């Protein structure tokens, strides 16, 4: 895991687990909001990490690089086909 992203990942997990997915009492607590406040620079670092991870897997699996930066029509069709097959396999999932 990328060291610069650790705090933001913890904050994202906190938001997901305590506010978005489960609406615990923490979701309306001022201290929770202050502790889990996310700054633009943190979000930028996290998104850059996500791009690094996606590019690594894109290269390792598909022998492609920078899929997250510039996509081709072939990639769009491939992605659409993948999601269509997933929807067909799991029609009642959200």
N, C-alpha and C positions, 0 to 999 in steps of 0.2 A: 504494500500500500504506500502511496506517495505521502510523505510526511506532511507536506503543506495542506493536504486535503483532510487529514484526520479530524480536526475540530469541526469542519463543515459537515463531514459525514455524520458525526455524532449529532449535530444540530438537526440535520435533515431527518435522521432516524427518530430523534425526539419529536419533531413536528409530525412525522408520519404516525408514530406509535401513540402519542399522547393527545394529538389534536385532530389530525385529519381522519385517521382510520377508526379511532376509538372514542373520540370526544370525551376524554377524561376530565376531571375537574381542573387539571393542570392547564388545559387549553385556554382557560379564562383567567389564569393566575398571572398577575403582573410580573412576578419574579420569573416565572417560566418564560414569558415573552422577553424579558430583559436578558436572561441567561442564553436564550436561543436566537437572539437577534442575529440576522445574517447581513453582512456588509457586502457591497458589490464586489469588492476585491476577493473575498472568500468564495463567492459564487463563481467569479471568473476563474479562479484557481481550480475549483471543482469541475467546471465545464471543460477546462483544458485537460484535466486528468481523464475525464470521460473520453475526450477525443483521442488521447494517447492510447487508452485501452482499446477503443474501437479500431483504431488504425493498426494496433498490434495484432488483434484478432483477424482483421480484414486481410492483413498481409499473410499471417500464418495459415489461415484457412482458405482464402480465395486468391492469394498472391496479388492482392491489390493494396494500394497505399493511398491515403488521403480521401477515402470514401466519404468521410464526414465533411470534407471541404468542397469537393466538386464531384457531383454525381453525373453519371451518364444516363442516357435514355435506356440503355440495356440494363443498368442497375435498377432504375425505377421499375421496369417491367419485372425483373427478378424479385424485387422486394414485394411488389403487388402480388405476384404469383405465390410467394411464400405466405403472405397474410391471407390470401384467398384459400390456400390449402389448410391453414390453421383454423380459419372460420368454418370450413367444411368439416374438419375433424372434430371441432369443439363448438357446435352451433349455439349452445346455450350459455357459453362463457361470456363474461363482460370484460 
